[in-house]
Amino acid sequence: MSLSRRQFCQMSGLAGLATLFPRLLQAAAGQAPRILLRSSWQVVNIGDIAHTPGVMALIEKSLPEAEVILWASGDLSEPVAEMEHRRFPKLKIVKGQIRNGKATTPELQAAIDWSDFLLHGSGPSLVARRDVEAFVALTGKKFGVYGITYSSRDPAEIALLNQAQFVYFRDSVSLEFAKSVGVQAPIMEFGPDGAFACDVKNDAAADQFLTEQDLVPGKFLCCIPRFRYTPYWLIRHAAKNEERDARNQEMAEQDHRPLRDAISHVVRKTDVKVLICPEDMTQVAIGKEYLFDRLDADVQQRVVWRDRFWLTDEALSTYTRSLGVFGLEMHSPIMSLGQGVPALVGRFSEQTTKGFMWRDIGLGEWLFDFDQPDDLARLTPTVMELVQNRSAVLERVRAAQALVHTRQRETMETLQRQFA
């Protein structure tokens, strides 16, 4: 049956009212949605930091009337909290745990009592499983999970997810795995990592750094190194994992040689420079040893090695001034693409399935398996495309962004319905 234009407009208007009606009822009753956001996993990695402001930005856009309290992990540092407050001045932050049916801090207890809904933010797993379990046992209130990778077969964790109002998986591999092991939440779908919406910026710091290093906006690429396993023992009070360290050392040259080849080709064939920069604290030293120091002298002259860690806002402001990002990390590409910047992702077998989200958003050709020689052979030509084929590259970015934005809108509509 075909519809007239008038009938279509009438039906569209009714659909819009149906979506808006629960929010109007809440506004009339003076009841703003109260969301307790369990996020902020660690501060040694700008990607883990980005999850929180990303989800916050989505809530701000889709549920502007909502009130949000961040239930942060204990290591949330003052500089990161200050960065988040610059973007979200009204944000309240609490810390603590629930033990023996009671919060360990009065601030957390007040936030739990105040909340209507617990939202577990994006991450590499159900990171705060114990906190979610304790929250549900204590309050019986509803919760949802937003944009995680999943690989657990733990029956207790599966049972917990089955109590969720929704579970969004940030890659389709995780979604299918969850279904295969018996996760049966009412809504289980692909939902992009919250960091795609991260928009914290520090333009002044980025501009100062670029000026100091003679990097011109639009005339440089960013390259990010990493080991197969993050050597947390170098930056935390933790015992060295000898097995993982041995694997890192075994593969370090093999994994970084293709990045050096791409850097050298760009520098020698174009007028573009390359910035070697970190996503986590350990990668400052990795970038120097396995990338910069092993470049030929003529290439080094047009490559900058960032010699210190940075926060998410300065990094994102830098990425948005670049031609693109490539390397062995995931969240710098996520943040970059979210801001319209082309980004290539390298992955290997030791990582989770999060990299496959690049296929899920239509960028499979920009995903490189560093365990596959054919993929490595594609890397340098694809990096060169970022420089030399801008029109086509930016069109691919826009298409991927459109898909991400559509899914973000749909996931936020699901969150809205929790307060109907």
C-alpha positions, 0 to 999 in steps of 0.5 A: 500500500502506498502512502500519500505525502500527507499520510506519511507526514501524519504518521511520522509526526505520531511516531515522533510524539510516541518517542517524545511522550515519555520524556514529556511525562517526566518533565511534567512530573519534574522527574529528570532521569538519574543515571549512575554511570559506572565507567573510568577504568584506568588513566594510563591509557587515553582510550580507557579515559575516552570511554567516559566523556564519550558516553557522557556526550551521547547522554548529553545530546540524547537525554539533555534533561538527564542527571548523571553521576560518574561512579569512577574507579579508584585510580581516576586522577585529578588531572583526568577529573579536571579534564572531564569537568572542563567538558562537563562542569556539572558532572559529579564523581564518586568512588568506592565499592559495595561490600556487605550490602553497603557502599564503602563511601558515603558519596557512593551510597548517596549516589546509589540511593539517588539513581534510577538506572545503572549504566555500565560504560564501554570497555574490553569486557564487563569490567565492573561486573562485581560492582554491577552484581552488588548494585543489583543485589542491593537495590534491585534497580535496572541496569544496562551495558553499553558497548563492550567486547565479550569473551566470558563463559562464566555462568554467573556473568551470563546470568547477570547479563540476562538481567540487563535491560540491554547489552550493546556489544562493540563488535559483532564477534562479541555479539555472536559469541554472547549469543552462543554461550547463552546470554539472552538479554531483551536487547542484544545488538551491535553498539559502537564503543562510546569513545566514538563520541568523545569530544574533549579538546585541548586546542591550546596545548596541541597548537603549542606542541605542533609549533614547538615541533614544526608540525603544520596542521594538515601536513602530518600523520600520527603513528602509534606503536605498541607491544603485543601485551601492555607491560603494566609492570613498567608503570604499576607496582606489579610483578613482571610477567616473564612469559608476556615480556618474552612474547613482546620481545620476540615480536617487537621488531616484526610488528614495528618494521611495517610501521617504519616502512610506511613512515619512511615511504610517506616521508620520502615520497611526499611533503608530509611528516609523521608524529610518533605518539603514545596511546598508553604510558608504556608506548612513549619508550616503545615509540623511540626504541622500535620506531624512531631510533631505527629509522634512517637518518634522512627519515628521522629529520622529518619525524617527530617522537613525542617524548611524554604521555598526554591526556585524551583532550590534547591527543584528540586536538592533535589527531584532528589537526593531522591527515590521519592515524595509523598503528597498533592501537584501537582507541586513537583511531576510534576517537579520530574517526569520531571527529572525521579523521581517517584512521587505520587499525592494526591488530594481532592474535593476542588482542580481543576482538574489538578490532573487528568493529572496523569491519562492522562500520564498513572499514574492513579494508582499513583493518590490518592483521599483523599476523597475516603477510597479505595484510602487512603488504597492504599497509604502506599503500593504504597509508599513502592513500591517506595522503594522496587520495583525500577525496575518496578517503574522506568519503569513506570516513563520512560513510562510517561516521553515518553508520556509527551515528545511526547506531548511537542514536538507536542505542540512546533511544533504548536508554530513553525508554528505560525512563518511560 
